[in-house]
Amino acid sequence: MEKIFIKDIAKFVGQEVEISAWVANHRSSGKIAFWHLRDGTGFVQAIVNESELSAEKASESKKISLESSVKVRGLVSKHPKKDEYEIQVKDFEFYQIADEYPIGKKEHGVDFLLDNRHLWLRSSRQWAVQRIRNTLIQATYRYMDENNFIKIDSPILTPSACEGTTELFEIDYFDTKAYLSQSGQLYIEAAIFAHNRVYDFGPVFRAEKSKTRRHLTEFWMMDAEMAFVDLEQNLQIQEELIRFMIKLVLEKNQNELAILERDIKPLENISKPFYKMNHSEAIKKLQALGSDIKDGEDLGGDDETMLTKQFDNPIFITNYPAKIKAFYMKRNASDQNLAECADLLAPEGYGEIIGGSQREDDYQVLLDRIKEHKLPQKDFEWYLDLRKYGSVPHGGFGFGLERIVGWVCGLEHVRETIPFPRTIYRLRP
């Protein structure tokens, strides 16, 4: 008898197999019980017929409880009407009969579910979200590896910030101050001079006291930097990456998308070219839609929602006013008041998922920008060095993993996109 994973069950129709799993649900009708089993790779129904068991086993089967762990041996059969498979149980053993499970079929409040996040992760919906998240992570690594990027790990502890320290977590670092990183960008920028194309992928931290559905205080970010590219080439790489990620989800996670009841038509649109408009065009369109946004202002979350509901595919918003962007962004050659940058907004109201720009490659200009932003020059001397020794045109971008997961899964709030969310109100479990 072969021990298998549930995901492979279709290969074993007519054979007896062994599965180790948890009981995600159960019900009975007379002398027949139905156990809905989960082994981490998928779900399957096990049919427990008392007439097929010894009297002792039949009695023991009635001790079943939600989330009990069990080893089941039985015959694999195909459902007569559905494209599903079942196990006709011949024998079983409990690893453990679980205590009464606190998360039942009744409606639970969000706070209760988050307090029990360690258990909520087992639900089919949360299971599906994390499987899709994993596919998006693996797709990122695959795309980068296939397109001449190497992974460079950036430090989590930093002496300064990319864009000021107002939204950073400050910590005591022996006899000085340090900050939890908000981005690895500046550090991996140094590595392009050795490797041309590089990226990092890890947790970052922002002490922004935001309560919106798009913000976490700890989240995962992928930053990429590339030598010898202009903005158009930068955007092309971003578009290819997102298309590659979504395509892999559509190939691997149809079952998970079905569990989430996700309409996949917007995801299938990813094959079409992304839309593009500059910042001033976006402002005009938003004003026409009823937003009170003014010329020169950054797009807020509500503006992004309003705008992206008008489109069936992601949109690049380019050339933001330089005054609202970071010091390291290169200015537009034809208008020094604009930054050579772009944000990528996901459709269906989801908003920004990527931010990117050309990086200023001139030493004196970058030094002037640091002074304009009143940043401590000594903290950025090493960064300025990059413009003294073999400077080249270069650019980069960063995506927030949780925002992409939220969009792909069709979730209302990013707190479901990460296994253990951290917000201004939540540090446990």
C-alpha positions as CSV (number, residue, x, y, z in Angstrom):
1,M,0.0,0.0,0.0
2,E,1.5,3.3,-1.1
3,K,1.6,6.4,1.1
4,I,0.6,9.4,-1.0
5,F,-0.2,13.1,-0.9
6,I,-3.8,14.2,-1.7
7,K,-2.6,16.3,-4.7
8,D,-1.6,13.0,-6.4
9,I,-4.8,11.0,-5.7
10,A,-6.0,11.0,-9.3
11,K,-3.1,8.7,-10.3
12,F,-4.3,6.0,-7.9
13,V,-7.9,5.3,-8.9
14,G,-8.7,1.7,-8.1
15,Q,-5.7,1.3,-5.8
16,E,-5.4,1.1,-2.1
17,V,-3.4,4.0,-0.5
18,E,-2.5,5.5,2.8
19,I,-2.9,9.2,3.6
20,S,-1.9,11.1,6.7
21,A,-4.1,14.2,7.2
22,W,-6.3,16.4,9.4
23,V,-10.1,16.3,9.6
24,A,-11.2,19.7,8.1
25,N,-14.8,18.8,8.4
26,H,-17.0,15.7,9.1
27,R,-20.6,14.6,9.0
28,S,-22.5,11.3,9.3
29,S,-25.6,9.7,7.9
30,G,-26.6,6.5,9.7
31,K,-23.7,4.1,9.6
32,I,-21.8,6.1,7.0
33,A,-19.6,9.1,7.9
34,F,-17.9,11.5,5.6
35,W,-14.5,12.9,6.6
36,H,-13.2,15.9,4.7
37,L,-9.4,15.5,4.9
38,R,-6.6,18.0,4.4
39,D,-3.0,17.0,4.2
40,G,-1.5,20.4,3.2
41,T,-1.4,19.6,-0.5
42,G,-5.1,19.4,-1.0
43,F,-8.5,18.1,0.2
44,V,-10.3,14.8,-0.3
45,Q,-13.4,13.1,1.1
46,A,-13.0,9.9,3.0
47,I,-16.1,7.7,3.2
48,V,-16.2,5.7,6.5
49,N,-18.7,2.8,6.2
50,E,-19.1,1.0,9.5
51,S,-19.9,-2.2,7.7
52,E,-16.4,-2.1,6.2
53,L,-14.7,-1.8,9.7
54,S,-14.4,-4.0,12.7
55,A,-16.8,-3.3,15.5
56,E,-13.9,-1.7,17.5
57,K,-12.9,0.6,14.7
58,A,-16.5,1.5,14.0
59,S,-16.9,2.6,17.6
60,E,-13.6,4.5,17.6
61,S,-14.6,6.4,14.4
62,K,-17.4,8.1,16.4
63,K,-14.8,9.9,18.5
64,I,-13.8,12.0,15.5
65,S,-13.5,15.8,16.0
66,L,-12.7,18.8,13.9
67,E,-8.9,19.0,13.3
68,S,-8.2,15.5,14.6
69,S,-5.1,14.0,12.9
70,V,-5.5,10.6,11.3
71,K,-3.9,8.0,9.1
72,V,-6.4,6.6,6.6
73,R,-6.0,3.5,4.5
74,G,-8.5,2.9,1.7
75,L,-9.5,2.4,-1.9
76,V,-9.4,5.5,-4.2
77,S,-12.5,5.9,-6.4
78,K,-13.7,8.7,-8.7
79,H,-16.9,10.5,-7.8
80,P,-19.7,9.3,-10.1
81,K,-20.9,12.8,-11.0
82,K,-18.0,15.3,-10.3
83,D,-14.4,15.6,-11.3
84,E,-13.4,14.6,-7.7
85,Y,-12.0,11.6,-6.0
86,E,-12.8,9.8,-2.8
87,I,-11.3,7.2,-0.5
88,Q,-13.4,4.3,0.6
89,V,-11.9,3.7,4.1
90,K,-10.7,0.2,5.0
91,D,-8.8,1.1,8.1
92,F,-7.6,4.2,10.1
93,E,-5.6,5.3,13.1
94,F,-5.8,8.5,15.0
95,Y,-2.6,10.4,15.7
96,Q,-4.6,12.6,18.0
97,I,-8.2,13.3,18.7
98,A,-8.4,17.1,18.9
99,D,-10.0,19.1,21.6
100,E,-13.1,21.1,20.7
101,Y,-11.9,23.5,17.9
102,P,-12.5,27.2,18.7
103,I,-13.2,28.2,15.1
104,G,-16.5,26.7,14.1
105,K,-18.9,27.1,11.2
106,K,-20.6,30.1,12.7
107,E,-19.6,33.6,11.8
108,H,-16.6,35.0,13.7
109,G,-15.4,38.6,14.0
110,V,-12.1,39.6,12.4
111,D,-10.5,40.3,15.7
112,F,-11.4,36.8,17.0
113,L,-10.0,35.3,13.8
114,L,-6.8,37.3,14.0
115,D,-6.4,36.4,17.7
116,N,-6.5,32.8,16.5
117,R,-4.5,33.4,13.4
118,H,-2.4,30.3,14.2
119,L,-5.5,28.2,13.8
120,W,-7.3,30.3,11.1
121,L,-4.5,29.6,8.7
122,R,-5.9,26.0,8.4
123,S,-9.2,27.2,6.9
124,S,-9.6,26.4,3.2
125,R,-9.8,30.1,2.3
126,Q,-6.6,30.9,4.1
127,W,-4.9,27.8,2.8
128,A,-5.7,28.9,-0.7
129,V,-4.3,32.4,-0.1
130,Q,-1.0,31.2,1.2
131,R,-0.6,28.7,-1.7
132,I,-1.1,31.5,-4.2
133,R,1.4,33.7,-2.2
134,N,3.9,30.9,-2.5
135,T,3.4,30.7,-6.3
136,L,4.0,34.4,-6.6
137,I,7.2,34.2,-4.6
138,Q,8.5,31.2,-6.7
139,A,7.5,33.0,-9.9
140,T,9.6,36.0,-8.9
141,Y,12.6,33.9,-8.3
142,R,12.1,32.1,-11.6
143,Y,11.7,35.3,-13.6
144,M,14.7,36.9,-12.0
145,D,16.9,33.8,-12.5
146,E,15.9,33.6,-16.2
147,N,16.5,37.2,-16.9
148,N,20.1,37.7,-15.6
149,F,19.4,38.9,-12.1
150,I,21.1,37.6,-9.0
151,K,19.8,37.8,-5.5
152,I,21.7,40.2,-3.2
153,D,20.7,40.2,0.5
154,S,20.4,43.7,2.0
155,P,20.7,44.5,5.7
156,I,17.7,44.8,8.0
157,L,19.5,47.0,10.4
158,T,20.5,50.4,8.9
159,P,22.0,53.6,10.2
160,S,19.8,55.8,8.0
161,A,16.7,55.7,5.8
162,C,16.0,55.8,2.1
163,E,13.6,58.7,2.4
164,G,13.9,60.2,5.9
165,T,13.3,58.5,9.3
166,T,9.8,59.7,10.2
167,E,8.2,56.3,9.3
168,L,11.0,54.0,10.6
169,F,11.2,51.9,13.7
170,E,14.1,53.2,15.7
171,I,16.1,50.8,17.9
172,D,19.1,51.1,20.3
173,Y,22.2,49.6,18.6
174,F,24.9,49.4,21.3
175,D,25.9,53.1,21.7
176,T,24.1,54.5,18.7
177,K,20.7,54.5,17.0
178,A,19.7,52.2,14.2
179,Y,16.5,51.6,12.2
180,L,14.7,48.6,10.8
181,S,15.0,48.7,7.0
182,Q,12.1,50.2,5.0
183,S,13.8,49.1,1.7
184,G,17.0,47.4,0.6
185,Q,17.1,49.6,-2.5
186,L,20.2,51.7,-1.8
187,Y,22.3,48.7,-0.7
188,I,21.5,46.6,-3.7
189,E,22.1,49.6,-6.0
190,A,25.7,49.2,-5.0
191,A,25.7,45.7,-6.3
192,I,24.8,46.5,-9.9
193,F,28.3,47.7,-10.4
194,A,29.5,44.2,-9.8
195,H,26.6,42.2,-11.2
196,N,24.5,44.5,-13.6
197,R,21.1,43.2,-12.5
198,V,20.3,42.4,-8.9
199,Y,17.3,42.0,-6.5
200,D,16.5,41.4,-2.9
201,F,13.4,39.9,-1.4
202,G,12.6,40.0,2.3
203,P,10.8,41.7,5.2
204,V,10.8,45.4,5.6
205,F,9.3,47.7,8.2
206,R,7.4,51.0,8.2
207,A,6.1,52.7,11.3
208,E,3.4,54.5,9.4
209,K,0.3,54.8,11.6
210,S,-2.0,53.9,8.8
211,K,-5.3,52.1,9.3
212,T,-6.1,51.4,5.6
213,R,-6.7,48.1,4.0
214,R,-3.5,48.4,2.1
215,H,-1.0,48.9,5.0
216,L,1.0,46.6,7.3
217,T,3.9,47.6,9.5
218,E,5.9,44.5,8.5
219,F,5.6,43.2,4.9
220,W,7.7,41.5,2.2
221,M,9.2,43.6,-0.5
222,M,11.2,42.7,-3.6
223,D,13.6,45.4,-4.8
224,A,15.3,45.2,-8.2
225,E,18.1,47.4,-9.6
226,M,19.5,47.3,-13.2
227,A,22.5,49.0,-14.8
228,F,22.3,50.4,-18.3
229,V,18.5,50.8,-18.6
230,D,16.2,53.7,-19.2
231,L,12.7,54.2,-17.9
232,E,11.0,52.4,-20.8
233,Q,13.2,49.4,-20.4
234,N,12.6,49.5,-16.6
235,L,8.8,49.5,-17.2
236,Q,9.1,46.7,-19.7
237,I,10.8,44.5,-17.2
238,Q,8.2,45.3,-14.5
239,E,5.4,44.4,-17.0
240,E,7.1,41.1,-18.0
241,L,7.6,40.2,-14.3
242,I,4.0,40.8,-13.3
243,R,2.7,39.0,-16.4
244,F,5.0,36.0,-15.6
245,M,3.8,35.9,-12.0
246,I,0.1,36.0,-12.8
247,K,0.5,33.4,-15.6
248,L,2.1,31.0,-13.2
249,V,-0.8,31.4,-10.7
250,L,-3.3,30.7,-13.5
251,E,-1.4,27.6,-14.4
252,K,-0.9,26.2,-10.9
253,N,-3.6,27.6,-8.7
254,Q,-7.0,27.1,-10.4
255,N,-8.2,25.1,-7.4
256,E,-7.2,27.8,-5.0
257,L,-8.7,30.5,-7.1
258,A,-12.0,28.5,-7.2
259,I,-11.9,28.2,-3.4
260,L,-11.6,32.0,-3.1
261,E,-14.4,32.4,-5.7
262,R,-12.0,34.7,-7.6
263,D,-13.3,35.9,-11.0
264,I,-10.2,35.1,-13.1
265,K,-11.2,37.2,-16.2
266,P,-9.3,40.3,-14.8
267,L,-6.2,38.1,-14.3
268,E,-6.4,36.7,-17.8
269,N,-6.3,40.2,-19.1
270,I,-2.7,40.3,-18.1
271,S,-1.8,39.1,-21.5
272,K,-2.7,42.5,-22.9
273,P,-0.3,45.5,-22.8
274,F,-0.5,47.6,-19.6
275,Y,-2.0,51.1,-19.8
276,K,0.1,54.2,-19.4
277,M,-0.7,57.8,-18.5
278,N,1.4,60.5,-16.9
279,H,0.6,62.1,-13.6
280,S,-1.0,65.2,-14.9
281,E,-3.4,63.1,-17.1
282,A,-4.3,61.0,-14.1
283,I,-5.1,64.1,-12.1
284,K,-7.4,65.4,-14.8
285,K,-9.1,62.0,-15.1
286,L,-9.6,61.8,-11.3
287,Q,-11.0,65.3,-11.2
288,A,-13.5,64.4,-13.9
289,L,-14.5,61.3,-11.8
290,G,-15.2,63.6,-8.8
291,S,-12.0,63.5,-6.8
292,D,-10.9,66.7,-5.1
293,I,-7.3,66.0,-5.8
294,K,-5.3,69.1,-6.9
295,D,-2.6,69.5,-9.5
296,G,0.8,68.5,-8.1
297,E,-0.6,66.3,-5.3
298,D,0.3,62.6,-4.8
299,L,-2.5,60.1,-5.4
300,G,-4.1,58.8,-2.2
301,G,-5.6,55.4,-1.7
302,D,-9.1,56.6,-2.5
303,D,-7.8,58.2,-5.7
304,E,-6.0,55.0,-6.8
305,T,-9.2,53.0,-6.1
306,M,-11.3,55.4,-8.1
307,L,-8.9,55.4,-11.0
308,T,-8.2,51.7,-11.2
309,K,-11.9,50.8,-11.2
310,Q,-12.0,52.4,-14.6
311,F,-9.5,49.9,-16.1
312,D,-9.3,46.2,-16.8
313,N,-5.6,45.9,-16.6
314,P,-2.7,47.5,-14.6
315,I,-1.8,51.1,-15.3
316,F,1.6,52.8,-15.2
317,I,1.4,56.4,-13.9
318,T,4.5,58.2,-14.9
319,N,6.3,61.5,-14.3
320,Y,5.1,62.5,-10.8
321,P,6.1,66.0,-9.6
322,A,9.7,65.7,-8.3
323,K,8.8,67.5,-5.1
324,I,6.7,64.6,-3.8
325,K,9.2,61.9,-4.7
326,A,12.5,60.6,-3.2
327,F,15.8,62.4,-3.5
328,Y,17.4,59.6,-5.5
329,M,15.0,59.8,-8.4
330,K,16.4,61.3,-11.6
331,R,14.6,64.4,-13.0
332,N,12.9,64.3,-16.4
333,A,15.2,65.6,-19.1
334,S,12.6,67.8,-20.7
335,D,11.0,69.1,-17.4
336,Q,13.2,69.3,-14.2
337,N,10.0,69.7,-12.1
338,L,9.1,66.0,-12.9
339,A,10.7,62.8,-11.7
340,E,11.6,60.1,-14.2
341,C,9.5,57.6,-12.3
342,A,6.4,55.4,-12.5
343,D,4.0,53.6,-10.2
344,L,2.2,50.5,-11.3
345,L,-1.5,50.4,-10.2
346,A,-3.4,47.1,-10.2
347,P,-7.0,47.2,-11.6
348,E,-10.3,46.5,-9.8
349,G,-9.6,49.2,-7.3
350,Y,-6.4,47.7,-5.8
351,G,-4.0,50.5,-6.6
352,E,-0.3,50.7,-6.3
353,I,1.7,47.4,-6.4
354,I,5.0,48.7,-7.8
355,G,7.0,51.9,-7.4
356,G,10.1,52.5,-9.6
357,S,12.3,55.2,-11.2
358,Q,15.5,56.0,-12.9
359,R,18.2,56.7,-10.2
360,E,20.2,59.9,-10.3
361,D,23.6,58.9,-11.6
362,D,25.4,62.3,-11.4
363,Y,27.5,62.9,-8.3
364,Q,26.9,66.6,-7.9
365,V,23.2,66.5,-8.7
366,L,22.7,63.7,-6.2
367,L,24.6,65.6,-3.5
368,D,22.4,68.7,-4.2
369,R,19.3,66.5,-3.8
370,I,20.5,65.2,-0.5
371,K,21.1,68.7,0.8
372,E,17.7,69.8,-0.6
373,H,16.0,67.1,1.4
374,K,18.0,68.0,4.5
375,L,19.4,64.5,4.8
376,P,22.7,63.9,6.7
377,Q,25.4,63.9,4.1
378,K,27.7,61.7,6.1
379,D,25.2,58.9,6.1
380,F,25.1,58.9,2.3
381,E,28.8,59.3,1.5
382,W,29.0,55.6,0.6
383,Y,26.0,56.0,-1.7
384,L,27.6,59.1,-3.3
385,D,30.7,57.0,-4.0
386,L,28.7,54.9,-6.5
387,R,28.5,58.0,-8.7
388,K,32.3,58.6,-8.5
389,Y,33.6,55.2,-9.6
390,G,32.0,54.1,-12.9
391,S,28.6,55.7,-12.7
392,V,26.1,54.5,-15.4
393,P,22.4,55.1,-16.3
394,H,20.5,52.8,-14.0
395,G,17.0,52.3,-12.6
396,G,15.0,50.1,-10.3
397,F,11.7,49.2,-8.8
398,G,10.1,47.5,-5.8
399,F,6.9,45.6,-5.3
400,G,5.0,44.9,-2.2
401,L,4.2,41.2,-2.1
402,E,1.1,41.5,0.1
403,R,-0.5,44.0,-2.3
404,I,0.0,41.7,-5.2
405,V,-1.4,38.7,-3.2
406,G,-4.4,40.8,-2.3
407,W,-5.1,41.7,-5.9
408,V,-4.6,38.2,-7.3
409,C,-6.7,36.6,-4.6
410,G,-9.4,39.3,-4.7
411,L,-9.1,40.1,-1.0
412,E,-10.5,43.2,0.7
413,H,-7.6,43.6,3.2
414,V,-3.9,42.9,3.1
415,R,-4.1,41.3,6.6
416,E,-5.2,38.0,5.1
417,T,-2.2,38.0,2.6
418,I,0.5,37.3,5.1
419,P,0.6,34.4,7.6
420,F,0.9,36.6,10.7
421,P,0.0,40.3,10.0
422,R,1.5,43.1,11.9
423,T,-0.4,46.4,12.1
424,I,-0.4,49.4,14.5
425,Y,-2.8,47.5,16.7
426,R,-1.6,43.9,16.3
427,L,1.6,42.3,17.5
428,R,0.2,38.9,18.5
429,P,0.1,35.9,18.0
